[in-house]
Amino acid sequence: MENTLLAGLEEFELEEEDRALIEGRDLILDEDEEEEARPVVAVVGRPNVGKSTLVNRILGRREAVVEDVPGVTRDRVAYDAEWSGKQFTLVDTGGWEVDASGIHLRVAEQAEVAVELADAVMFIVDATVGATDTDEAVVKLLRRSGKPVVLVANKVDDNRTEADAAMLWSLGLGQPWPVSALHGRGSGDVLDALLEVLPDKSAVGAYARGGPRRVALIGRPNVGKSSLLNQLAGEERVVVDDVAGTTRDPVDELIELGGKQWRFVDTAGIRRRVHQSRGADFYASLRTTTALEKAEVGVVLIDAHESITEQDVRVVQQVVDAGRALVIAFNKWDTLDEERRYYLEREIEKELGQVAWAPRANISARTGRHTDKLVPALELALESWDSRVPTGRLNSFLGQIVASHPHPVRGAKQPRILFGTQASTRPPRFVLFASGFLEAGYRRFIERRLREEFGFAGSPIEISVRVREKRRRGR
């Protein structure tokens, strides 16, 4: 079956990257450990100071394959970069504004998370404008982060503007490196300075493998996260309060459950910026984002006593968007009467139907009852997250789907799946080669059938489609 599909695929225009995938030269998997060891550099600064131009300059204007890092929203994009034989990951962020709101608020949030998860920071300032109030605010954020910072004075296009760069010593971040991202002037010197502060291997550990599996315990405020953590740890301990503005308390807790150790990652995240009045929800969301990026599996705690809220659904969606394994734990289960259980089941069907594949655990954080049920749920979700479907089996399955449920005809054309392969795990990502665009409904149908056939309980699945056209005759 697989060979027949492959033979048919040769009639289509394929790129080198396609062939690498098809032949199993899985660059993502082969280089996983190497990539995880690469130090991470966050490029931050206020809007329009030339961050992306500098990133392009560092990349040598190569056509880089740009992918969102797993779990990273589209406001931060990671690139593989190299200088003097040293490989590192460059994270380009949106502009950071002090009084951000709306979309700017999301961008500012992403810049903060980027700093949190970086080994070093390149802080870009427009030398022709000088240090603004926003730049001063970024400096405070960077000082709190404790990360090494390379200060880049951009838009220094000639000797006449060198003096503008020197003025930036006043920021107190050490030497400002004069650079023209547009023309490349000084970029080598700034990269040399960057390599001096970069560690050999990433110390962030956001995606490191090995050791205890990493769990993020998340949920909307006051659902019992602290009580559950205390219960699992077997001791009362100080956990950060959910009220915005509380001080940061790093919580990386090693806990033994089911005979093995688990690492419950820091859900405190990023402390509130001074002099900014934003709601508690924003900070709870930001803590969740940061915790998920460090975790492999998210346990979403929901108060079974109360109706499932939009905020609960949002937290669940954050786990899915982050590409992490998912377990849903319903707290205070032991205190529910039959009527509430009946209505809760209806709510789960209605509000959480899109994640019906997630394992559930009904627990009591206060008494510790049934918390042991978390272990099989966690193990099942992580096993799915790590699992791989052999290419032959996948294509046999896809062949059955195409035969029994072909894609609807649209505009006198009927796209069909030519070949499929699993590009990577954590979470499982599938690439389908098709003769035309596959509609979202058909993709959802394929995902549903993949789950029926191969399981994947507790793990999101990502499906991408590559539309390829037939070769022209004579080529």
N, C-alpha and C positions, 0 to 999 in steps of 0.2 A: 504493500500500500504506500509506504513512505517513498520507495524508489520511484513508483509511478508518478506520485505527486511532484517529486523533485525533477523528474524528466519533463513534466508539463511546465514546471516553473522556468525551465531554461528558455522557453519561448518568450519570456518577458524580460523587459529591461531591468537589470539588477545593478545595484551599486556595490562597491567594495564592502561597505558596512553590512549590507544585506548578506553577502556571501559569507562574511565572518560569522554572522549569526547562524546561518543555515548549516555551515560546516561545524558548528559547535565550538568555534574559536571564540568562546564567550569572554570578551574582554572584561566585562564587569566582574564575573566570578573569578577569573584568573588573577585579577589584580586587586581583589577585595582587601587582602591584608596589607598590601603595599599602600593602597589608597588610604586606609584607615590610619596608617602610620604617618602619612604626610602632614606636616604642620599646616595650620589654617591661618590665613591672613584676612582680616576684615578691612575693607576699604570704606571709610565713613567720612562724612562731611555734609555741610548743608547743601541745599539744591544748587545745581548749575556751577559747581566749582571745578568740574572736569573729571569727576570720578570715572565715568565710563570711558572717556577718552584715554585716561591713564591706564585703565585696565586693558584696553585695546593695544596700547603701546607696549605694555608688558607682555601681552600675548603675541606681539610681533605681527598683529593684524592677521594672524592665522584664522582660518574659518574654524573656530573651536566648536566642538559639539557642546552645546549649552544645555545642561539639564538641571532642573530643580533638584537640589540635594534632597534625599528622602525626608519627607516630613517638613520641608521648608516651603513656605508659601512663596508665591511668584515674585514677591518684592525683593527677594534675595536670590541671586543666581550664582552658582559656583562654577569656576573654571579650573582646569588643570594648567598650572604655569610652571616655568622652569627658568632658572638663572644660574649660570656658572655650574651647571651639572646638578644643581639642587632642585628637587621637585617639591612643589607646595600647592596648596589649594587656595585660590583667590576668590573671596566672596564679595561680590559687588552689591552694594545696598542702595536704597533710595536715599534722597536727601533727608537730613535730620533737622526738624524745626522745633523750636521751644514751645510755641503755643499752638501746636498742631491740633487739627480736628479733622473729622471725616477721613478721607482717603489718606491725607497727610499723617494722620494719627497712626494708621496701619503701617505706613512707611517708617515712621519714627520707631514704632514698636519693633519692626523687623531689624532696624539698625541696632537697637539695644540687644536684641537676641543674638545678632551676629557677633557683637563684641563679647557677649557672655560665652559664646562657643568658639572663640578664636584663641590662637596662641600668641598672636601679635596683631597690632592695628596700624594701618596706614591712615593717618588723619590728613585729609586734603583741605587746604585753605587757599582761597584766591588771594594771591599776593598783591594784586592790583587794587583790591578793595580793602585789604587789611583785616585784622581780627574784629569780627562783629560780636554783638551780644550772644547770638546763637553759637558762634564758635566758642565763646567763653563757657557757655552751658555744656557744650560737648566735652570741653576740657575737664569739667567737673565729673562728668559721667566716666570719662576715661581714667581719671585719677582713682575713682572709686573701684573701677574694675581691676586695678592692679596689673593690667596687662602692659607689656612693653609697647611703646608708641613711637612710630617714625613719623615725624612732622614733615609734610610735603607742602612747600610753597609753590603752588602751580601758577601758570601763566607768566612765568619769568622768561620772556622770549629773547631778551638780549641783555647786555651788560647794564643798560640804563635802569633796568628794573631790579637789579641785584639788591639795591638798597631797600626796596619794598620788602624783599624776603627777609632781610636782616631784622626788620621791625618785629617780626614774629617771634623773636627770642622772648618777647614780653609774655607770651603764653605760658612760659615756664615748663615747656615740654622738651627742652634741650634744643639742639641745633635744627633750624629749619633748612631743609634741603631744597634749593632752588631748582625748579623743573619746568620745562615746557612740554606738557603731555602732547600737545598738538604737533610740535616739531621734533620731539624726542630729546631735546636738550636736557642734560643732567639726569636722565632716567637711569643710566647705568650706575651712577654714584648712589642714588637713593636705593636701588636694589641691593647694592653691596652693603649698605647700612642695614637694610632689612635682614639680610642673611646673618648678620652679626648677632641679631637679637632672637632669631628663630631657633627653636630647639631642633635636634635631629629628628625626633619623633613627636607627634602631636601629644601634648600633655592634657588636652581637653577631655579625651576619653569619651566623646559623645557617641562615637560609633565603634569603639573598641570591642573586639571579640574576646572570648575566653572569660574565665572567672564566673562568679554567680550571675544568673540571668537578672536583667535589670527591669524593675517594675515601677511604673509611675502610678501612684494612687491619687486619682483626681475626681473631681465632682464639683457641683456648685457649692457656694459657702454653706456651712452648717448642716451638712448631710451626715457628719460623723467621721470624717477622714482622720482627725486627730485621735478620736476614741479608738478607731480601728488600728491605727499605727501603734498606739500605746498597748492595746490588747495583744497585737502580734508580737511586739517587742517584749511583752511581759513586764513592763515597768512604766511608771509615769515619767514622761519626759516633756520638755518644753517644745512645743511645735508652734510654728509661726501662726499668728491669728489671721483669719480671713479678712479682717478689716484692712482696707487700703491704708498704706502709710506706716504699718508696723515695721519694726526693724527686721532685718533679714536674719534667718536662723538656718544655716545650711544643714539639711537633713539628708545625709546619705547613710541609711540605716541597714546594717547587715542583720537579717532576721532568719532564723531557722524555721522552716515549715516543711512538714512531710519528709523529714530526714535529710533535707538539703538546704544549703544557704541561698538566700535571695537577697539582692540589693534593691532596697526601696530608695529610689533616687530623690534628690533634692527637689521638693515641690515648692520651696520658698521662692526660687527664681530671682527676680530682679526687684530691688526695693524701689519704693516710690520716689520719683524725682521731686526735689525740693521746690516749694512755691508753685506747685501745679495742682489745680483742683480737678481731678478726674475721678470718676466713680469707681467703686470697689470692683465692679464687674470687669472693668478694663484690666485691672491688676490681677484679678483671679485668672482671667483669660491668658494674660502674659505669662504668669507662673505655669499654667498648664502647658503652653507652647514650649517653654524652656524644659520642663520636666519630660515631656514626650520626646524631645530631641535627644535626651540622654538615655531614654528607656528603650526597651525592646517590646514591651507589652504595657498597655494601659488598662488599669482596673478602674472602671467608672462606677463610683458609689452613688446610688440613688436611694432617697428616703422613701421606703415603701408605704409609709403612712400617708404621704401627701400625693396629690396628683402629679403625674409626670409633667414637668414644665418644659417650656421652650428652651430654657437654659440647659436642662438635662440633655435634651436632644442635641443642642449645640456642642456640648462637651463630648458626647459620643461621636459627633461628626468630626471634631478636631482629631480624635484618634485615627479615624478612617483617613482623613486628609493627610495626616502625618505618616500614613503607611505603616502604622504599628499594629501588632496583634491586639485583640480586644476581648476583655472579659467584663461583663456587667454584673455588679454585686448589688442586690437589693437589701438594704439595711433595715433593721427593726422588724424583720420578718416574723419573729417569734411573738410579736404583740398584735398581729393582724387577726381579725375575726374572718369568718367565712365570706361575709358580704364584701369586705374590703378586698379580699383575695380575688373574688370573682371580678370586681370592677377593675382591679389592677391588671389582671390578665387581658381584659378588653383594651385597657390603655396601652399595654405593651404591644398588642397587635396593631393598634392604630398609630402610635407615636414612634415605635421602634421597629416597625415592620421591615424597614430597609436594612436592618442589621439582625434579622432573624437568625443569621448564621453564627452570632456571637454566643459562646457558652455563658450560662447564668449560674450565679451562686446566691442562694438565699441565706442571709447571715444575720447575726446580731453583734454589732461592734461593742456594745456595752457589756454583754455577758460573755462574749467570745464563742457563743453557740454556732456550730456549723462553719466556723472560719476554716476548718480543715478542708471544706469543700472547695476552697479557693485553689488548692494545689492541683487537683486533676484538671480544673478549668484552665489554669495557667499553663500547665504542661501540654494540654490539647491545643490551645491557641498557638503556643510557640512552635509546636511540632508542625502545625499547618503553615505557619509563617516561614519555616525553614524548608518546606517540602518542595520537591521537584518532580515533574511529570516527564517520563522519558519521551523523546521526540516521536518515536514510532507509535507509542500508545496514544499520544496526543493527536496525531494525524489520523489514526484509525478512528478515534472518537469524532474528530472534525468531519471526516468523510461520511460518517453515519448521519451527522447533523445536516450536512449539505444535501444528502440524499432524501432524508425524511422531512426536513423543514428548510427548503431553499429560501434565500432572501427574496422578499417581494419584488416584483418587476416595477421599475420606476423609469418613466420616460423611455419606454421600449427597450430598456437595458435591465439586465439582471446580474448584479454583481455576485461573484462567488468567491469563497475562500479557496486560495490555491495551496497554501501551506501554512503551518503554524509551528512555533517553537517557544519554549520558555526561556526568556532572556536572562532572568535572574530570580533570586529568592529574596526574602526579607523586605517587602512582601513578594509573593509570586507575581512576576510580570510576564505577560504573554504578548508576543508579537505575531500578528496574523498578516500574511501577505494576501491581498485580494485584488480582483480585477476591476473593482470599482468601490465607491464609498459605501461603507456599511452603516446603516442608520443606528441611532442610539438605542432604539427599542430592540433591534436585532442583537446588538452587543450585550444588552442586559440579558437577553434570552440565552446567549452563549455563556455568560457568566453563571446564570442560574443552572444551566446544564453541566457546566464544569464542576460546580459545587455538588450537584447530585451524583456525578460520576466519580470525583476524586476527593470529596470531603471539603478540605480547607475550612473546617469549623474554627472560627475565632480569628481568621486572617482576612484582611481586605485582598481583593484581586485586582490587578491593573491589566487592562487589555488595550493595546495600541494597534492600529491598523495601518499598514503601508500599502497604499494603492500603487500598483505597478502596471504599466501598459505593455502591450505586445510589441515585440521587436518589429521594426519595419523590415520588409523583405529586402534582401540584398545587403544586410548588415551582418 
